[in-house]
Amino acid sequence: MNDPVKNGRLAEYIKEQVSEFIARESNHSSLVTVTRVRLTNSLKKAEVLITVYPEEKEQEVLGFLKRRGNDVRSYVKNHIRTRTIPFLDFLVDGGEKNRQRIDELSQ
């Protein structure tokens, strides 16, 4: 049985650790923010949603994260005590992009 509180806590831990990995290993040519982590019910997969500034660097950052996906997962595994670490998939947070666009239009 899945406990929503534990799942939320695990998602938050993963978010923190992925953020730390990006801060340590990226080339710092862009600002990358981990906005949220969505876990599947089985806890076998996690979608890590990110925003990138400037937007022109999104594909470059996604390529970096997908290439280093196993390293990110190992980093998370070494810093979180849990039985299973989900496989990570990285996506650009479209919802956050839409919110920012609405903010621009409303000003």
GROMACS elastic network, one bead per residue, 0.5 to 0.9 nm:
[ bonds ]
;  ai    aj funct       b0    kb
    2     5     6  0.88813   500
    2     6     6  0.79956   500
    2     7     6  0.74316   500
    2    41     6  0.70671   500
    2    42     6  0.81307   500
    3     6     6  0.53925   500
    3     7     6  0.61862   500
    3     8     6  0.86182   500
    4     8     6  0.59851   500
    4     9     6  0.84901   500
    5     8     6  0.51189   500
    5     9     6  0.61717   500
    5    10     6  0.86229   500
    6    10     6  0.60725   500
    6    11     6  0.85289   500
    7    10     6  0.50683   500
    7    11     6  0.61152   500
    7    12     6  0.85887   500
    7    39     6  0.74226   500
    7    41     6  0.86250   500
    7    43     6  0.80479   500
    8    11     6  0.50774   500
    8    12     6  0.61950   500
    8    13     6  0.86767   500
    8    38     6  0.89148   500
    8    39     6  0.85746   500
    9    12     6  0.50678   500
    9    13     6  0.62133   500
    9    14     6  0.86194   500
   10    13     6  0.50753   500
   10    14     6  0.61347   500
   10    15     6  0.85285   500
   10    39     6  0.87356   500
   10    80     6  0.86738   500
   10    82     6  0.85621   500
   11    14     6  0.51291   500
   11    15     6  0.61249   500
   11    16     6  0.87160   500
   11    36     6  0.78250   500
   11    37     6  0.54877   500
   11    38     6  0.68099   500
   11    39     6  0.67548   500
   11    46     6  0.81420   500
   12    16     6  0.62699   500
   12    17     6  0.87166   500
   12    36     6  0.78195   500
   12    37     6  0.72179   500
   13    16     6  0.51495   500
   13    17     6  0.62243   500
   13    18     6  0.85847   500
   13    76     6  0.85286   500
   13    80     6  0.72848   500
   14    17     6  0.51784   500
   14    18     6  0.60088   500
   14    19     6  0.84125   500
   14    37     6  0.73237   500
   14    46     6  0.89336   500
   14    48     6  0.86793   500
   14    76     6  0.65535   500
   14    80     6  0.79812   500
   15    18     6  0.53255   500
   15    19     6  0.61215   500
   15    20     6  0.86862   500
   15    34     6  0.64488   500
   15    35     6  0.79050   500
   15    36     6  0.64747   500
   15    37     6  0.60978   500
   15    48     6  0.74595   500
   16    19     6  0.51465   500
   16    20     6  0.62850   500
   16    21     6  0.87626   500
   16    34     6  0.82432   500
   17    20     6  0.50162   500
   17    21     6  0.61958   500
   17    22     6  0.86480   500
   17    72     6  0.84957   500
   17    75     6  0.74397   500
   17    76     6  0.56801   500
   17    79     6  0.73035   500
   17    80     6  0.83306   500
   18    21     6  0.50204   500
   18    22     6  0.61947   500
   18    23     6  0.85802   500
   18    34     6  0.75535   500
   18    48     6  0.84664   500
   18    72     6  0.66052   500
   18    73     6  0.83717   500
   18    75     6  0.80024   500
   18    76     6  0.68659   500
   19    22     6  0.51886   500
   19    23     6  0.61752   500
   19    24     6  0.86973   500
   19    32     6  0.83372   500
   19    33     6  0.71427   500
   19    34     6  0.61131   500
   20    23     6  0.50454   500
   20    24     6  0.62109   500
   20    25     6  0.85926   500
   21    24     6  0.51730   500
   21    25     6  0.59385   500
   21    26     6  0.80135   500
   21    71     6  0.89494   500
   21    72     6  0.66233   500
   21    75     6  0.71348   500
   21    76     6  0.83871   500
   22    25     6  0.53111   500
   22    26     6  0.53581   500
   22    27     6  0.89685   500
   22    28     6  0.89717   500
   22    32     6  0.76286   500
   22    33     6  0.88776   500
   22    65     6  0.83888   500
   22    72     6  0.84914   500
   23    26     6  0.60503   500
   23    27     6  0.87152   500
   23    28     6  0.77584   500
   23    32     6  0.83852   500
   24    27     6  0.86603   500
   25    28     6  0.85270   500
   26    29     6  0.79452   500
   26    30     6  0.87432   500
   26    61     6  0.85433   500
   26    64     6  0.82278   500
   27    30     6  0.79268   500
   28    31     6  0.69565   500
   28    32     6  0.86373   500
   29    57     6  0.84586   500
   30    52     6  0.67585   500
   30    53     6  0.57012   500
   30    54     6  0.63164   500
   30    55     6  0.88764   500
   30    57     6  0.68660   500
   30    58     6  0.89257   500
   30    61     6  0.83413   500
   31    51     6  0.81227   500
   31    52     6  0.56568   500
   31    53     6  0.50573   500
   31    54     6  0.72382   500
   32    50     6  0.67465   500
   32    51     6  0.58163   500
   32    53     6  0.66053   500
   32    58     6  0.89398   500
   32    61     6  0.80165   500
   33    49     6  0.85480   500
   33    50     6  0.54536   500
   33    51     6  0.52387   500
   33    52     6  0.65144   500
   33    53     6  0.86690   500
   34    37     6  0.79189   500
   34    48     6  0.70018   500
   34    49     6  0.59317   500
   34    51     6  0.65680   500
   34    93     6  0.88635   500
   35    48     6  0.78805   500
   35    49     6  0.56727   500
   35    50     6  0.53897   500
   35    51     6  0.68421   500
   35    93     6  0.73170   500
   35    96     6  0.81464   500
   36    47     6  0.83141   500
   36    48     6  0.62099   500
   36    49     6  0.53878   500
   36    50     6  0.73012   500
   36    93     6  0.84638   500
   37    46     6  0.64593   500
   37    47     6  0.55757   500
   37    49     6  0.60717   500
   38    45     6  0.84658   500
   38    46     6  0.55006   500
   38    47     6  0.50812   500
   38    48     6  0.66338   500
   38    49     6  0.79773   500
   39    42     6  0.80232   500
   39    43     6  0.58269   500
   39    44     6  0.77609   500
   39    45     6  0.60373   500
   39    47     6  0.64930   500
   39    48     6  0.88433   500
   39    86     6  0.80354   500
   40    43     6  0.51375   500
   40    44     6  0.65954   500
   40    45     6  0.56867   500
   40    46     6  0.63611   500
   40    47     6  0.84495   500
   40    86     6  0.88677   500
   41    44     6  0.79384   500
   41    45     6  0.86711   500
   42    45     6  0.76393   500
   43    46     6  0.72040   500
   43    84     6  0.77651   500
   43    85     6  0.77488   500
   43    86     6  0.58091   500
   43    87     6  0.87379   500
   44    84     6  0.76646   500
   44    85     6  0.71843   500
   44    87     6  0.60924   500
   44    88     6  0.88337   500
   45    85     6  0.84257   500
   45    88     6  0.60238   500
   45    89     6  0.74794   500
   46    86     6  0.58144   500
   46    87     6  0.60543   500
   46    89     6  0.61603   500
   46    90     6  0.85442   500
   47    87     6  0.85409   500
   47    88     6  0.59492   500
   47    90     6  0.58504   500
   47    91     6  0.68912   500
   48    88     6  0.67094   500
   48    89     6  0.59560   500
   48    91     6  0.61577   500
   48    92     6  0.83733   500
   48    93     6  0.86984   500
   49    89     6  0.85461   500
   49    90     6  0.60826   500
   49    92     6  0.54838   500
   49    94     6  0.86335   500
   50    62     6  0.89731   500
   50    90     6  0.73420   500
   50    91     6  0.62712   500
   50    93     6  0.53692   500
   50    94     6  0.89637   500
   50    96     6  0.89277   500
   51    55     6  0.82212   500
   51    58     6  0.78393   500
   51    91     6  0.87325   500
   51    92     6  0.58393   500
   51    93     6  0.58695   500
   51    94     6  0.84075   500
   51    96     6  0.74753   500
   51    97     6  0.77464   500
   52    55     6  0.56667   500
   52    56     6  0.83554   500
   52    57     6  0.68106   500
   52    58     6  0.56691   500
   52    61     6  0.76847   500
   52    92     6  0.78712   500
   53    56     6  0.76484   500
   53    57     6  0.70594   500
   53    58     6  0.77267   500
   54    57     6  0.58960   500
   54    58     6  0.76329   500
   55    58     6  0.54549   500
   55    59     6  0.86595   500
   56    59     6  0.74450   500
   56    60     6  0.82908   500
   57    60     6  0.52170   500
   57    61     6  0.61768   500
   57    62     6  0.86364   500
   58    61     6  0.52272   500
   58    62     6  0.60956   500
   58    63     6  0.85153   500
   58    92     6  0.75436   500
   59    62     6  0.50408   500
   59    63     6  0.59945   500
   59    64     6  0.85217   500
   60    63     6  0.51639   500
   60    64     6  0.62666   500
   60    65     6  0.87870   500
   61    64     6  0.50086   500
   61    65     6  0.62001   500
   61    66     6  0.85631   500
   62    65     6  0.51240   500
   62    66     6  0.60244   500
   62    67     6  0.84366   500
   62    90     6  0.67916   500
   62    91     6  0.73237   500
   62    92     6  0.79347   500
   63    66     6  0.51867   500
   63    67     6  0.60158   500
   63    68     6  0.84822   500
   64    67     6  0.52091   500
   64    68     6  0.61187   500
   64    69     6  0.83639   500
   65    68     6  0.50787   500
   65    69     6  0.56341   500
   65    72     6  0.78518   500
   65    89     6  0.88578   500
   65    90     6  0.69865   500
   66    70     6  0.83617   500
   66    88     6  0.89281   500
   66    89     6  0.75814   500
   66    90     6  0.69290   500
   67    70     6  0.78445   500
   67    71     6  0.86927   500
   68    71     6  0.51849   500
   68    72     6  0.62109   500
   68    73     6  0.86947   500
   69    72     6  0.50959   500
   69    73     6  0.61964   500
   69    74     6  0.86297   500
   69    87     6  0.85489   500
   69    88     6  0.68851   500
   69    89     6  0.78671   500
   69    90     6  0.85749   500
   70    73     6  0.50587   500
   70    74     6  0.61284   500
   70    75     6  0.85666   500
   70    87     6  0.85795   500
   70    88     6  0.85021   500
   71    74     6  0.50491   500
   71    75     6  0.61072   500
   71    76     6  0.86093   500
   72    75     6  0.50643   500
   72    76     6  0.62234   500
   72    77     6  0.85300   500
   72    88     6  0.82397   500
   73    76     6  0.50990   500
   73    77     6  0.60323   500
   73    78     6  0.86469   500
   73    85     6  0.74253   500
   73    86     6  0.79848   500
   73    87     6  0.70413   500
   73    88     6  0.68843   500
   74    78     6  0.61547   500
   74    79     6  0.87030   500
   74    85     6  0.89049   500
   75    78     6  0.52353   500
   75    79     6  0.64369   500
   75    80     6  0.87933   500
   76    79     6  0.52375   500
   76    80     6  0.60244   500
   76    85     6  0.77120   500
   77    80     6  0.55362   500
   77    81     6  0.73446   500
   77    82     6  0.80716   500
   77    84     6  0.84122   500
   77    85     6  0.62568   500
   78    81     6  0.77539   500
   80    85     6  0.85278   500
   81    84     6  0.88012   500
   82    85     6  0.69718   500
   85    88     6  0.88130   500
   91    94     6  0.85915   500
   92    95     6  0.89087   500
   92    96     6  0.88462   500
   92    97     6  0.86739   500
   93    96     6  0.55480   500
   93    97     6  0.66054   500
   93    98     6  0.89650   500
   94    98     6  0.61999   500
   94    99     6  0.86464   500
   95    98     6  0.51125   500
   95    99     6  0.62371   500
   95   100     6  0.87050   500
   96    99     6  0.50324   500
   96   100     6  0.62255   500
   96   101     6  0.86165   500
   97   100     6  0.52035   500
   97   101     6  0.62379   500
   97   102     6  0.87344   500
   98   101     6  0.50376   500
   98   102     6  0.62129   500
   98   103     6  0.86280   500
   99   102     6  0.51375   500
   99   103     6  0.62387   500
   99   104     6  0.87219   500
  100   103     6  0.50308   500
  100   104     6  0.62839   500
  100   105     6  0.87592   500
  101   104     6  0.50745   500
  101   105     6  0.62964   500
  101   106     6  0.86724   500
  102   105     6  0.51036   500
  102   106     6  0.60875   500
  102   107     6  0.88117   500
  103   106     6  0.52125   500
  103   107     6  0.65427   500
  104   107     6  0.56353   500
